[in-house]
Amino acid sequence: MTSQLPRILIAEDDRLMRMKLQRILEKELGVEVLAAEDGEQAWQMFLAAEDIQFIISDWMMPVCDGPELCERVRGAQNRLSTYFILTTARTEQEDLLEGLASGADDYLSKPINAQELLARVNAGMRVVRLERSLADTITELENALQAASQVQRGMLPGPQLIDQVFETCGLRVAFRYNSCDDLGGDILGMSLPEPGVVSIFLGDVSGHGVAASLSAVSLHSYIQTCMRYDHDPVEVVKLANDYCVTEFPAGTYSTLVYLKINARERQAEVLIAGHPPLVQLKGDGSLATYPAAIPPVGLFPDPPSAEDVIRVDMGNGARLVAYTDGVIESRNANGEFYSEQHLVEAVQQSSAVPILELPDSILKDVSDWQGEGGVADDDVTFLALQFSDD
């Protein structure tokens, strides 16, 4: 037996027929054959052997007949698909349909013709090999996606950078990033381009799946590189737009909010491109929201200008909150969105929550809103910023 040929399990209560089938298969195909005297014994052998992917079973057997054996095999969990052939003396169409309805892939009429047997088994072998190859490919893809997911998460601001931002600028940075798949379409980056200045961007690439995630990774890397040379909001967003236009697949774009924060003045220059509004909770408890000034990057024909930049005061205990639409578009069991209004209210009601705990507090509120029948079908990123008064 070669490693490419699966073992065949025969379930046949007639001893002579069982021996005949075993001899033909071993001699003509060179496969290893396991032989069971009835369906129950075949079931126990199937459970004990992890690599049985081919079964030939008589229909009429004591204890457990062929259709019942087939149903048990089909119901087994965490097993590769098993090709199942029923042998039967029944010839009525209703009988054959009943056998196929139990999950059988094919059938052989008795008395069994050796050439027909070999032809049917060879056809089934091709199916088994194809399914085994497909399973191997899926495993490879899953491993690759897990590795890519680790790389993508490694691009998020790490604890060392967050600590450095606090130590040099006094800015507290807290975020949570939850992708709905192994790979996500949200991007979040941060840098210290010069003393006393923090640059942060948060974006959401359109679409789902691998294509959107690859676009997100490339855009993240591009913006991060741009910030090393020029961290002006207008210039960075202009370059990001040009990149999306030339490098993204047709119809793909990204919302983006870019912040250049001056620690000395405690003020942020903000440019928002098609992204959900920025929320500011001021020290006196009042709220302000800042909507997008321009369309998402990859869509607008003209470059942004200085007039599109808003200046936001971050002094006197003020907080800034940015998020992706996965937060406000989370739905409860009734299909209702969490909504921007609900988020703004939650931010205001969480004024006493320490800034480093705010992302968890808000996302818990989102989860409570969703309930057991809720839906989260998009990536969720939540970012909270506040200067320390220490």
ZASEMI-834309 format. One line per field, with one value per residue (C-alpha): x, y, z; residue number from 1. Coordinates in Angstrom, 1 decimal, padded with zeros to 4 digits. Each point is the difference from the previous one (the first is absolute). Example, Ala and Ser with C-alpha at 12.3 -4.5 7.8 and 13.67 -1.06 7.14 Angstrom:
ZASEMI-834309
X c(012.3_001.4)
Y c(-004.5_003.4)
Z c(007.8_-000.7)
num c(1_2)
//
This chain:
ZASEMI-834309
X c(000.0_001.3_-000.6_-002.2_-002.6_-002.4_-000.8_-003.4_-002.4_-002.4_-003.1_-001.5_-001.7_000.4_003.4_000.7_-001.1_002.2_003.0_-000.7_-000.2_003.1_002.0_-001.0_000.9_003.3_001.1_-001.1_000.4_002.7_-001.9_-000.3_-003.5_-001.6_-002.9_-002.9_-002.7_-002.9_-000.8_000.7_003.4_000.8_-001.1_002.4_002.8_-000.7_000.1_003.3_001.8_000.5_000.8_-002.9_-001.4_-001.6_-002.7_-001.8_-003.0_-002.7_-003.5_-001.7_002.0_-000.9_000.4_000.8_-000.9_001.8_-002.1_000.2_003.8_000.1_-002.0_002.3_003.1_-001.5_-000.8_003.6_001.7_003.5_000.5_000.9_-002.8_-000.4_-001.0_-002.8_-001.2_-003.1_-000.3_-003.5_-002.1_-002.8_-000.7_-003.1_000.7_-001.7_002.4_003.0_-001.1_-000.5_003.6_001.3_-002.1_001.9_003.1_001.5_002.1_-000.7_-001.4_000.8_-002.6_000.4_001.3_003.1_001.9_003.8_000.6_-002.9_001.2_003.5_-001.4_-002.2_002.8_002.5_-002.5_-000.5_003.8_000.3_-002.6_001.8_003.3_-001.5_-001.6_003.2_001.9_-002.6_000.1_003.8_-000.3_-002.6_002.4_002.8_-002.2_-001.2_003.6_000.9_-002.9_001.0_003.5_-001.3_-002.3_003.0_001.9_-003.0_-000.4_003.7_-000.5_-002.3_001.6_001.8_000.4_003.5_-001.1_-003.1_002.2_002.4_-002.8_-001.2_003.5_001.0_-003.3_-002.2_-002.7_-001.9_-000.9_-002.4_-001.5_-001.6_000.1_-002.3_-000.1_-003.1_002.3_003.6_000.9_-001.6_-000.5_000.5_003.4_001.5_003.4_001.9_003.4_002.1_001.3_001.6_000.4_-003.4_-002.0_-002.1_-001.5_-002.9_-002.1_-003.1_-001.6_-002.4_000.6_-003.2_-001.0_000.7_002.3_003.6_-000.1_-001.1_002.5_002.9_-001.1_-000.1_003.5_001.4_-001.7_001.1_003.6_-000.2_-001.4_002.5_002.8_-001.4_-000.1_003.8_000.5_-003.0_-002.7_-002.1_-003.6_-000.7_003.1_-000.4_-003.7_000.8_002.7_-002.3_-002.7_002.5_001.2_-003.6_-000.8_003.0_000.5_-003.4_-002.2_-002.8_-002.8_002.1_000.5_000.6_-001.5_002.8_000.4_003.5_001.1_003.1_000.1_002.2_000.7_001.2_-003.1_-002.2_-001.7_-000.7_-000.2_-002.5_-000.9_-002.9_-000.6_-003.3_000.5_-002.6_000.0_002.7_-001.5_001.3_-001.0_001.1_001.1_-003.3_-001.9_-001.3_000.3_001.2_000.1_002.0_-001.3_002.1_001.1_000.8_-000.9_001.9_003.5_000.0_-003.2_000.5_001.3_001.5_002.7_-001.0_000.9_000.8_-003.7_-000.9_002.1_-001.7_001.7_-001.1_000.9_001.2_000.7_-001.8_-000.7_-001.6_-000.3_000.0_-001.6_000.4_-001.5_-000.8_-003.6_000.1_-000.8_-003.1_-001.2_-000.1_-003.6_-002.2_-002.4_-002.6_002.4_000.4_003.4_001.9_000.2_002.1_-002.5_000.3_003.7_000.1_-002.3_002.2_003.1_-001.6_-001.3_003.5_001.7_001.0_001.6_003.8_001.1_002.0_-003.2_-002.3_000.4_-001.0_-002.9_-001.4_000.4_-001.7_-002.9_000.0_000.0_-002.9_-001.9_000.5_-001.2_000.0_-001.6_002.0_002.2_003.6_000.9_002.7_003.4_-000.2_002.7_-000.4_002.6_000.0_002.5_000.4_002.9_001.0_-000.3_002.8)
Y c(000.0_003.5_003.0_001.4_-002.8_000.0_-003.2_-001.5_-001.4_-002.7_-000.8_-003.3_-002.7_-002.6_-001.6_-001.1_003.3_001.8_-002.1_000.5_003.8_000.1_-002.1_002.0_003.4_-001.1_-001.8_002.5_003.3_-000.8_001.6_-001.1_-001.3_-000.3_-002.5_000.1_-002.6_002.4_003.7_000.3_-001.5_002.3_003.0_-000.9_-000.5_003.3_001.8_-001.7_000.7_003.7_-000.4_-001.9_002.0_-002.7_-002.5_-002.7_-001.3_-002.5_001.4_-002.9_-000.9_-000.9_002.5_002.9_000.1_001.9_003.2_000.3_-000.5_002.7_002.4_-000.6_000.6_003.2_001.2_-000.5_003.2_001.2_-002.5_000.3_-000.9_-003.7_-001.5_-002.5_-002.7_-002.1_-003.5_-001.4_-002.5_002.6_001.4_002.2_003.7_000.8_-002.3_001.5_003.6_-001.1_-001.1_003.2_002.0_-001.6_001.7_-002.7_001.3_-003.0_-003.5_-003.4_-002.5_-003.6_-002.4_002.2_000.2_000.2_002.5_002.2_-000.1_001.1_002.8_001.4_-000.2_001.7_002.8_000.3_000.0_003.1_001.8_-001.0_001.2_003.3_000.5_-000.9_002.5_002.7_-000.7_000.4_003.3_001.3_-000.8_001.8_003.0_000.1_-000.1_002.8_002.1_-000.5_001.1_003.0_000.9_000.0_002.3_002.3_000.2_000.6_003.3_001.4_002.4_-002.1_000.6_001.4_002.7_000.8_000.4_002.2_002.2_000.5_000.5_002.6_001.7_-000.8_-001.4_-003.1_-002.3_-002.9_-002.1_-003.4_-001.7_-002.9_-001.5_-002.1_-002.4_-001.1_003.0_003.4_003.1_002.6_001.8_001.9_001.5_002.5_001.6_002.7_001.9_002.8_000.9_001.0_-001.2_-003.2_-001.0_-002.6_-001.4_-002.2_-001.4_-002.6_-001.6_-000.8_-003.6_-003.2_-003.0_-000.4_002.6_002.8_-001.2_000.1_003.5_001.0_-001.3_001.8_003.3_-000.3_-000.5_002.9_002.5_-001.0_000.6_003.3_001.3_-000.5_002.8_002.2_-000.2_002.9_-001.2_001.5_-001.5_-003.4_-000.4_001.3_-002.7_-002.6_000.9_-000.2_-003.4_-001.4_001.3_-001.7_-003.1_-001.1_-002.3_001.8_001.1_-000.4_003.0_000.8_002.4_001.7_002.3_001.5_001.9_002.1_000.7_002.8_-001.0_003.5_001.8_-003.1_000.5_-002.4_000.8_-002.5_-000.9_-002.4_-001.7_-001.8_-001.4_000.0_003.2_000.6_000.5_002.4_-000.1_003.3_000.5_001.7_-003.1_001.5_-001.8_000.9_-002.1_000.6_-001.5_-000.9_003.0_-002.0_-003.3_-003.3_-000.3_-001.6_001.9_003.7_001.7_003.1_000.0_001.2_003.6_001.7_001.1_-003.7_-000.3_000.5_001.0_-001.7_001.1_-002.9_002.0_000.1_-003.7_-000.2_-003.4_-000.9_-003.2_-001.5_-003.3_-002.0_-000.5_-003.6_001.6_002.0_-002.6_-002.9_-001.3_-001.4_-002.9_002.4_001.1_003.5_001.7_001.0_003.4_003.1_001.6_-003.0_000.1_003.8_-000.6_-002.9_002.1_002.8_-002.4_-001.5_003.3_-001.5_-003.1_000.3_000.6_-003.2_-001.9_001.9_-002.3_-003.1_001.9_001.2_-003.4_-001.7_002.5_-001.0_-003.7_000.5_001.8_-002.9_-002.6_-003.7_000.4_003.0_000.3_001.2_-000.4_002.6_000.8_002.1_002.5_002.5_002.7_002.3_002.9_002.3_002.0_-000.7_002.7_-001.7)
Z c(000.0_-000.9_002.2_-002.8_000.4_002.9_001.9_-001.0_002.6_-001.1_002.0_-001.3_002.1_-002.7_000.6_-003.6_-001.5_002.6_-001.0_-003.7_000.3_002.2_-002.5_-003.0_001.6_001.4_-003.2_-002.6_001.8_002.6_002.8_003.6_000.8_003.4_000.2_002.4_000.5_000.5_000.2_003.7_-000.2_-003.0_002.0_002.8_-002.4_-001.6_003.3_000.9_-003.2_-000.8_-003.7_-001.5_-002.8_-002.1_001.1_-002.0_001.9_-000.6_000.5_001.9_003.1_003.6_002.9_-002.2_-003.7_-002.8_000.0_003.8_-000.2_-002.7_002.2_003.0_-002.2_-001.4_003.5_001.3_001.0_-000.9_-002.7_-003.7_-002.4_-000.5_-003.3_000.5_-002.4_000.8_-001.5_-000.3_-001.9_000.0_-003.4_000.5_-000.5_003.3_001.8_-001.7_000.8_003.7_000.1_-001.6_002.4_002.9_-001.3_-002.3_-002.9_-002.3_-000.1_-001.5_-001.0_001.1_-001.3_-000.2_-003.2_000.7_-002.9_001.1_003.6_-001.0_-002.2_002.7_002.6_-002.3_-000.6_003.8_000.6_-002.3_002.1_003.2_-001.2_-001.2_003.4_001.8_-002.1_000.6_003.8_-000.1_-002.0_002.5_002.9_-001.7_-000.6_003.6_001.2_-002.4_001.2_003.6_-000.8_-001.9_002.9_002.4_-002.4_-000.3_003.7_000.4_-002.0_002.7_002.6_002.5_003.8_-000.4_-002.4_002.1_003.1_-001.9_-001.2_003.6_001.4_-002.6_-000.7_003.0_-002.4_001.1_-002.9_000.3_-002.7_-000.8_-003.3_-000.7_-003.5_-000.9_-002.1_000.3_-002.1_000.4_-002.1_002.8_000.3_003.0_000.1_002.1_000.0_001.7_-003.0_002.0_003.7_001.5_-003.0_-000.3_-003.4_000.1_-002.8_000.1_-003.2_-001.3_-003.5_-001.9_-000.5_001.9_-000.3_-001.1_-002.8_002.4_002.7_-002.5_-001.1_003.7_000.7_-003.0_000.9_003.6_-001.1_-002.5_002.5_002.7_-002.5_-001.1_003.6_000.3_-002.6_000.3_002.7_-001.1_-000.2_-003.4_-001.6_001.6_-001.0_-003.5_-000.4_001.5_-002.5_-002.9_001.2_000.2_-003.4_-001.6_002.1_001.2_-002.0_-001.9_002.3_003.2_002.3_003.6_002.6_002.0_002.9_000.5_003.1_000.5_003.7_001.5_003.6_001.0_-001.2_000.7_-003.2_-002.9_-003.7_-001.4_-003.6_-000.4_-003.4_-000.1_003.5_002.8_002.0_002.6_003.5_002.6_003.6_001.5_003.6_000.9_-001.2_-003.2_-003.3_-003.5_-003.1_-003.2_-003.2_-003.1_-002.1_-003.1_-001.6_000.8_-001.4_-003.4_-001.0_000.1_-003.3_001.6_002.7_003.5_001.1_003.2_000.3_000.4_003.2_003.3_003.2_003.1_003.6_002.1_003.2_003.3_000.1_-003.4_-001.6_-003.7_-001.3_-003.4_-001.3_-003.0_-001.2_001.3_003.4_-001.0_-002.5_002.5_000.1_002.6_-000.4_-001.5_-002.7_001.6_-000.3_003.1_-001.7_000.3_002.5_002.3_-000.1_000.8_002.9_001.3_-000.3_002.0_002.6_000.4_000.9_003.4_-001.6_-000.2_-003.6_-000.1_000.8_-002.3_-003.1_002.1_001.6_-003.4_-001.7_002.9_-000.5_-003.7_001.0_002.4_-002.7_-002.4_002.5_-000.9_-003.3_-001.1_-003.0_-000.3_-003.7_-000.3_001.6_003.1_001.1_002.8_000.8_003.1_000.6_003.0_001.4_003.5_002.7_002.0)
num c(1_2_3_4_5_6_7_8_9_10_11_12_13_14_15_16_17_18_19_20_21_22_23_24_25_26_27_28_29_30_31_32_33_34_35_36_37_38_39_40_41_42_43_44_45_46_47_48_49_50_51_52_53_54_55_56_57_58_59_60_61_62_63_64_65_66_67_68_69_70_71_72_73_74_75_76_77_78_79_80_81_82_83_84_85_86_87_88_89_90_91_92_93_94_95_96_97_98_99_100_101_102_103_104_105_106_107_108_109_110_111_112_113_114_115_116_117_118_119_120_121_122_123_124_125_126_127_128_129_130_131_132_133_134_135_136_137_138_139_140_141_142_143_144_145_146_147_148_149_150_151_152_153_154_155_156_157_158_159_160_161_162_163_164_165_166_167_168_169_170_171_172_173_174_175_176_177_178_179_180_181_182_183_184_185_186_187_188_189_190_191_192_193_194_195_196_197_198_199_200_201_202_203_204_205_206_207_208_209_210_211_212_213_214_215_216_217_218_219_220_221_222_223_224_225_226_227_228_229_230_231_232_233_234_235_236_237_238_239_240_241_242_243_244_245_246_247_248_249_250_251_252_253_254_255_256_257_258_259_260_261_262_263_264_265_266_267_268_269_270_271_272_273_274_275_276_277_278_279_280_281_282_283_284_285_286_287_288_289_290_291_292_293_294_295_296_297_298_299_300_301_302_303_304_305_306_307_308_309_310_311_312_313_314_315_316_317_318_319_320_321_322_323_324_325_326_327_328_329_330_331_332_333_334_335_336_337_338_339_340_341_342_343_344_345_346_347_348_349_350_351_352_353_354_355_356_357_358_359_360_361_362_363_364_365_366_367_368_369_370_371_372_373_374_375_376_377_378_379_380_381_382_383_384_385_386_387_388_389_390)
//
